[in-house]
Structure formats: C-alpha cells, structure tokens
Amino acid sequence: MSSFQDLDVYRRASELFPRIYRMVRSWPKDDQRELGSQLIRAANSIHANIAEGWSKSVADFKRYTGTSLGSCDEVQSHLTDAYNVGFTEKKLYEDLRKEYEIVGKQLNKLKQNWK
C-alpha cells in the first residue's frame, strides 16, 4: 500500500461521512448544533485519524487507529440517540449502524495486524 487512501476502512469511513452530514443537516437547527455537531465530528474523526497516523511510526499509527475506533463507537452511540429521539428513520439508522459496525471491525483488525 502506498497511501492511506488504499485502505478499505479509510474509503468506507470517508464515504459514510457525507451520509451522516446530510442526515444531520436535515434536522432542526438546535439539534444540529447539539447532537448533530458531535455526530459529524465523530464521523469525520474516523478517516481523518487514519490519514493523520499513516506516516507515523507503527506504534503511533496503532494509536491513531485506536482513536478512530473510539470515534466509530461514538458515532454508533450518537446514531442510537438520534434514532431514539426520532431524528432518523429506522431503515437509515439500521443501515448506518451496520456500516459503522463493519468499520469498527476493520479498524480492530487493522490495529491488531499492522506491522
């Protein structure tokens, strides 16, 4: 691999981000600033930390990957909150949760196997 962009987990997370962004921007303004802002920042953090850690040492890259994993878990928590308060439809919630579960598994595997 010659670039962080070659990583499937990077591509998947960066392709999911616009879906999160558009979903949040459809919410009422006050809710965009509260829960929405946290959700957008967490979703953006996943692929941004992969990119930032790419050129670092193996230990640092694993640390950045761990940060990405924490952000992925945060996204899933915020998605559940958004669904529970009625900001998103069940199908979109389930689709996004499933995708972020895959991202989490990919991040775990990447962190464990990176050398």
N, C-alpha and C positions, 0 to 999 in steps of 0.2 A: 504494500500500500504506500502510495506516495503522498497522500493528503488525508486529512480528517474527513473530507468530503467523500472519500471512498468507503467509509464505514456505513454499513446499512443502518445502524442505530442513529447515526447523525442525520442521514437522509430522512429516515422515518420521523424523527422528532422535529426536524425543521419543516417537513411537510405537514405535520399536525398543527404546528403553531398558528398558521393563518385560520384554521378552523376554529381554534379557541378564540382568537382575536375577533373574528366576525361574530361568533356566538355572543361574546361579552358586549360587543358594540350594539347588539340588538336589545340589550337590557335597558331598564330605566337609568337615567343619568346617575342618580345617587348610588345605585347598586354597582354601576360600572366603576365608580371611584372606590368603593369598599371592597367587596369580594372580587369583583372583576379585575381590579388592579393587581391584587395578589395572584389571581389565577393567570393573568397574562405574564406577569414577571416570572412566575414559576415555570410556565411552559417555555418561555424564551430562554431561561437559565439552562435547561437541559442541553440543548445543542450548543449554546454559547460556551458552556464549560468544557464540552468535548473539544471544541475548536481551540479554546484558550490553553487547555492542557496538552494538546497534541505535540507541541515542540519542546515540551519539558522533559525532565528525566522520567524514567519508568515509575519511580515512586510518586513523583508529582502527578503524572498522568492518572495513576490509580486514585490519587486523592481527588483530582478534578472529576474523575468518573464517579467517585463516591458522592460528590456534591451533586452531580447530575442525577444520580439515583435518588437522593433526598428530595430534589426538586420534582422528580417524577412522582414520588409518593405524595408530595404536597399537591400536585395537580389532581391526583386521584381523590384526595380528601376534599379539595375545593369543588371538584365536579360533583361529588356526592352532596355537598352542602347546597350547591346551585340547584341540583335536582330536587332535593328535599324541600326547598322553599319555592319551588315552582318556576324557576327561571329557564329551565330547559325541558324539552320533551323526552320521554322515556327512551325512544329509539336513539336519539342523538347521544344522550347520556351513556347508554349501554355501548354504543359504537366507540365513543371516545374512551370510556373506561377500558374496554377490551384492547384498544390500540395502545394505551398507556401501560397496560399490564405487559404487553409484548415488549415495549420499550424498556420497562423495568427488568424483564428477564434478560434482554440483550445487554443491558448495562451491567448486570450482575456477572454474566458470562464474560464480557469484555474485561471487567475489573479482575476477575479471577485468573484469566488466561493471558493477560498482557505481559509480554516479556521484552 
